[in-house]
């Protein structure tokens, strides 16, 4: 039988270690087919870029955030796939832009609306 609690604990420990020990962080934005904006923070690990934090601003202005502290909920979850900016439609952004979105509360107005 699969020990789901053990697997979850190992997953949290992996992403937490990446987050706490990262010397280099990459930040990206992606627009999905429904008009939502995805903000991604990724760090290198074993030759791949692993997403350690992601925030989705839906087309209706909802903010969903995922990290080792909150892996998933009824809306989605932290991706378990490495990202490749050369292969995927990701736009590099400044760390400050990612952090601004990450720190926006769920009931706040769309932070991109003032652009």
C-alpha atoms as an extended CHARMM CRD file, in Angstrom:
* protein
*
       115  EXT
         1         1  UNK       CA              0.0000000000        0.0000000000        0.0000000000  PROA      1               0.0000000000
         2         2  UNK       CA              1.2330000000        3.4850000000       -0.8570000000  PROA      2               0.0000000000
         3         3  UNK       CA              2.0270000000        5.7100000000        2.1210000000  PROA      3               0.0000000000
         4         4  UNK       CA              0.5880000000        9.0200000000        0.8630000000  PROA      4               0.0000000000
         5         5  UNK       CA              1.5870000000       10.9400000000        3.9960000000  PROA      5               0.0000000000
         6         6  UNK       CA              5.2100000000        9.8660000000        3.5870000000  PROA      6               0.0000000000
         7         7  UNK       CA              5.1940000000       10.8270000000       -0.0970000000  PROA      7               0.0000000000
         8         8  UNK       CA              3.6890000000       14.2280000000        0.7310000000  PROA      8               0.0000000000
         9         9  UNK       CA              6.2640000000       14.8020000000        3.4890000000  PROA      9               0.0000000000
        10        10  UNK       CA              9.1040000000       13.9240000000        1.1010000000  PROA      10              0.0000000000
        11        11  UNK       CA              7.6790000000       16.2270000000       -1.5670000000  PROA      11              0.0000000000
        12        12  UNK       CA              7.3700000000       19.1260000000        0.8780000000  PROA      12              0.0000000000
        13        13  UNK       CA             10.9290000000       18.5020000000        2.1170000000  PROA      13              0.0000000000
        14        14  UNK       CA             12.3000000000       18.4930000000       -1.4550000000  PROA      14              0.0000000000
        15        15  UNK       CA             10.6450000000       21.7840000000       -2.4770000000  PROA      15              0.0000000000
        16        16  UNK       CA             11.4690000000       23.3990000000        0.8780000000  PROA      16              0.0000000000
        17        17  UNK       CA             15.1470000000       22.4900000000        0.5560000000  PROA      17              0.0000000000
        18        18  UNK       CA             15.2450000000       23.9030000000       -2.9790000000  PROA      18              0.0000000000
        19        19  UNK       CA             13.6190000000       27.1300000000       -1.7970000000  PROA      19              0.0000000000
        20        20  UNK       CA             15.7820000000       27.5920000000        1.2950000000  PROA      20              0.0000000000
        21        21  UNK       CA             19.0820000000       26.7370000000       -0.4110000000  PROA      21              0.0000000000
        22        22  UNK       CA             18.6380000000       28.4390000000       -3.7900000000  PROA      22              0.0000000000
        23        23  UNK       CA             21.4840000000       30.7070000000       -4.8100000000  PROA      23              0.0000000000
        24        24  UNK       CA             19.9500000000       31.4870000000       -8.2000000000  PROA      24              0.0000000000
        25        25  UNK       CA             16.2710000000       32.0920000000       -8.9400000000  PROA      25              0.0000000000
        26        26  UNK       CA             14.5180000000       32.5880000000      -12.2790000000  PROA      26              0.0000000000
        27        27  UNK       CA             11.1650000000       34.3190000000      -12.7060000000  PROA      27              0.0000000000
        28        28  UNK       CA              8.7250000000       33.9410000000      -15.5650000000  PROA      28              0.0000000000
        29        29  UNK       CA              5.2280000000       34.9310000000      -16.6350000000  PROA      29              0.0000000000
        30        30  UNK       CA              2.9050000000       32.9560000000      -18.8870000000  PROA      30              0.0000000000
        31        31  UNK       CA             -0.5440000000       33.7880000000      -20.2800000000  PROA      31              0.0000000000
        32        32  UNK       CA             -2.8380000000       30.7810000000      -20.4920000000  PROA      32              0.0000000000
        33        33  UNK       CA             -5.5350000000       30.1630000000      -23.0910000000  PROA      33              0.0000000000
        34        34  UNK       CA             -8.2560000000       31.5180000000      -20.7640000000  PROA      34              0.0000000000
        35        35  UNK       CA             -6.5130000000       34.8520000000      -20.1820000000  PROA      35              0.0000000000
        36        36  UNK       CA             -5.0600000000       33.9670000000      -16.7980000000  PROA      36              0.0000000000
        37        37  UNK       CA             -1.5330000000       34.9750000000      -15.8880000000  PROA      37              0.0000000000
        38        38  UNK       CA              0.8720000000       32.4920000000      -14.3640000000  PROA      38              0.0000000000
        39        39  UNK       CA              3.9090000000       33.7210000000      -12.4230000000  PROA      39              0.0000000000
        40        40  UNK       CA              6.6580000000       31.2040000000      -11.7810000000  PROA      40              0.0000000000
        41        41  UNK       CA              9.7590000000       31.1580000000       -9.6080000000  PROA      41              0.0000000000
        42        42  UNK       CA             12.1370000000       28.3390000000      -10.5350000000  PROA      42              0.0000000000
        43        43  UNK       CA             15.5600000000       27.2070000000       -9.3780000000  PROA      43              0.0000000000
        44        44  UNK       CA             18.1430000000       24.9610000000      -11.0220000000  PROA      44              0.0000000000
        45        45  UNK       CA             18.3740000000       21.3790000000       -9.7840000000  PROA      45              0.0000000000
        46        46  UNK       CA             20.2610000000       18.5880000000      -11.5620000000  PROA      46              0.0000000000
        47        47  UNK       CA             20.2690000000       20.4140000000      -14.8900000000  PROA      47              0.0000000000
        48        48  UNK       CA             16.5810000000       21.3660000000      -14.8600000000  PROA      48              0.0000000000
        49        49  UNK       CA             14.5680000000       24.3920000000      -13.7200000000  PROA      49              0.0000000000
        50        50  UNK       CA             12.2490000000       23.2920000000      -10.9340000000  PROA      50              0.0000000000
        51        51  UNK       CA              9.2640000000       25.4650000000      -10.0310000000  PROA      51              0.0000000000
        52        52  UNK       CA              9.2910000000       26.2490000000       -6.3110000000  PROA      52              0.0000000000
        53        53  UNK       CA              6.5770000000       28.9280000000       -6.2470000000  PROA      53              0.0000000000
        54        54  UNK       CA              3.7910000000       29.7040000000       -8.6880000000  PROA      54              0.0000000000
        55        55  UNK       CA              0.9320000000       32.1590000000       -8.6210000000  PROA      55              0.0000000000
        56        56  UNK       CA             -2.0440000000       32.1310000000      -10.9590000000  PROA      56              0.0000000000
        57        57  UNK       CA             -4.0810000000       35.2740000000      -11.4890000000  PROA      57              0.0000000000
        58        58  UNK       CA             -7.2370000000       34.0090000000      -13.1370000000  PROA      58              0.0000000000
        59        59  UNK       CA             -9.0940000000       35.9580000000      -15.7940000000  PROA      59              0.0000000000
        60        60  UNK       CA            -11.7010000000       36.8550000000      -13.1300000000  PROA      60              0.0000000000
        61        61  UNK       CA             -9.0700000000       38.2500000000      -10.7580000000  PROA      61              0.0000000000
        62        62  UNK       CA             -8.5990000000       35.3530000000       -8.3320000000  PROA      62              0.0000000000
        63        63  UNK       CA             -5.1100000000       34.6540000000       -7.0240000000  PROA      63              0.0000000000
        64        64  UNK       CA             -3.9900000000       31.0800000000       -6.3110000000  PROA      64              0.0000000000
        65        65  UNK       CA             -0.5130000000       30.5510000000       -4.8230000000  PROA      65              0.0000000000
        66        66  UNK       CA              1.4360000000       27.3190000000       -4.4930000000  PROA      66              0.0000000000
        67        67  UNK       CA              4.7510000000       26.4800000000       -2.8480000000  PROA      67              0.0000000000
        68        68  UNK       CA              6.1340000000       23.9060000000       -0.4250000000  PROA      68              0.0000000000
        69        69  UNK       CA              3.9630000000       25.5810000000        2.2150000000  PROA      69              0.0000000000
        70        70  UNK       CA              0.7640000000       25.0120000000        0.1900000000  PROA      70              0.0000000000
        71        71  UNK       CA              1.2150000000       22.3380000000       -2.4690000000  PROA      71              0.0000000000
        72        72  UNK       CA             -2.3560000000       22.0550000000       -3.7060000000  PROA      72              0.0000000000
        73        73  UNK       CA             -6.0000000000       22.8430000000       -3.1840000000  PROA      73              0.0000000000
        74        74  UNK       CA             -9.2930000000       22.4970000000       -5.0380000000  PROA      74              0.0000000000
        75        75  UNK       CA             -8.1070000000       24.9930000000       -7.7040000000  PROA      75              0.0000000000
        76        76  UNK       CA             -4.8080000000       23.3420000000       -8.6060000000  PROA      76              0.0000000000
        77        77  UNK       CA             -1.3250000000       22.7900000000       -7.3060000000  PROA      77              0.0000000000
        78        78  UNK       CA              2.3860000000       23.3770000000       -7.6390000000  PROA      78              0.0000000000
        79        79  UNK       CA              3.5610000000       21.8520000000      -10.8820000000  PROA      79              0.0000000000
        80        80  UNK       CA              5.7200000000       18.7740000000      -10.5910000000  PROA      80              0.0000000000
        81        81  UNK       CA              7.2040000000       19.3170000000      -14.0590000000  PROA      81              0.0000000000
        82        82  UNK       CA             10.4520000000       21.1200000000      -14.7820000000  PROA      82              0.0000000000
        83        83  UNK       CA             10.1350000000       24.1920000000      -16.9980000000  PROA      83              0.0000000000
        84        84  UNK       CA             12.1860000000       24.9160000000      -20.0960000000  PROA      84              0.0000000000
        85        85  UNK       CA             12.0700000000       28.5720000000      -21.2170000000  PROA      85              0.0000000000
        86        86  UNK       CA             13.5160000000       27.5390000000      -24.5760000000  PROA      86              0.0000000000
        87        87  UNK       CA             10.6240000000       25.1570000000      -25.2570000000  PROA      87              0.0000000000
        88        88  UNK       CA              7.7100000000       26.8450000000      -23.4880000000  PROA      88              0.0000000000
        89        89  UNK       CA              6.0800000000       30.2650000000      -24.0080000000  PROA      89              0.0000000000
        90        90  UNK       CA              7.5310000000       31.8290000000      -20.8630000000  PROA      90              0.0000000000
        91        91  UNK       CA              8.4810000000       35.4800000000      -20.5560000000  PROA      91              0.0000000000
        92        92  UNK       CA             11.3660000000       36.2780000000      -18.2040000000  PROA      92              0.0000000000
        93        93  UNK       CA             10.3840000000       38.9030000000      -15.6250000000  PROA      93              0.0000000000
        94        94  UNK       CA             12.1000000000       40.7310000000      -12.7750000000  PROA      94              0.0000000000
        95        95  UNK       CA             12.0800000000       39.1590000000       -9.3230000000  PROA      95              0.0000000000
        96        96  UNK       CA             10.3010000000       42.2690000000       -8.0440000000  PROA      96              0.0000000000
        97        97  UNK       CA              7.3590000000       41.7000000000      -10.3960000000  PROA      97              0.0000000000
        98        98  UNK       CA              7.0100000000       38.1100000000       -9.2340000000  PROA      98              0.0000000000
        99        99  UNK       CA              7.2150000000       39.1740000000       -5.5790000000  PROA      99              0.0000000000
       100       100  UNK       CA              4.6280000000       41.9340000000       -6.0850000000  PROA      100             0.0000000000
       101       101  UNK       CA              2.1330000000       39.4180000000       -7.4850000000  PROA      101             0.0000000000
       102       102  UNK       CA              3.0190000000       36.7990000000       -4.8620000000  PROA      102             0.0000000000
       103       103  UNK       CA              2.3390000000       39.2920000000       -2.0630000000  PROA      103             0.0000000000
       104       104  UNK       CA             -1.0110000000       40.4330000000       -3.5060000000  PROA      104             0.0000000000
       105       105  UNK       CA             -3.9110000000       39.2030000000       -1.4090000000  PROA      105             0.0000000000
       106       106  UNK       CA             -6.7130000000       37.1190000000       -2.9340000000  PROA      106             0.0000000000
       107       107  UNK       CA             -9.2760000000       39.9230000000       -2.5520000000  PROA      107             0.0000000000
       108       108  UNK       CA             -7.0560000000       42.6140000000       -4.0620000000  PROA      108             0.0000000000
       109       109  UNK       CA             -7.8220000000       44.0910000000       -7.4730000000  PROA      109             0.0000000000
       110       110  UNK       CA             -5.9500000000       42.7280000000      -10.4330000000  PROA      110             0.0000000000
       111       111  UNK       CA             -2.3950000000       44.0580000000      -10.0740000000  PROA      111             0.0000000000
       112       112  UNK       CA             -1.9060000000       44.0390000000      -13.8580000000  PROA      112             0.0000000000
       113       113  UNK       CA             -4.9620000000       46.2300000000      -14.5350000000  PROA      113             0.0000000000
       114       114  UNK       CA             -3.0110000000       49.4580000000      -14.0040000000  PROA      114             0.0000000000
       115       115  UNK       CA             -0.6240000000       48.7340000000      -16.8710000000  PROA      115             0.0000000000
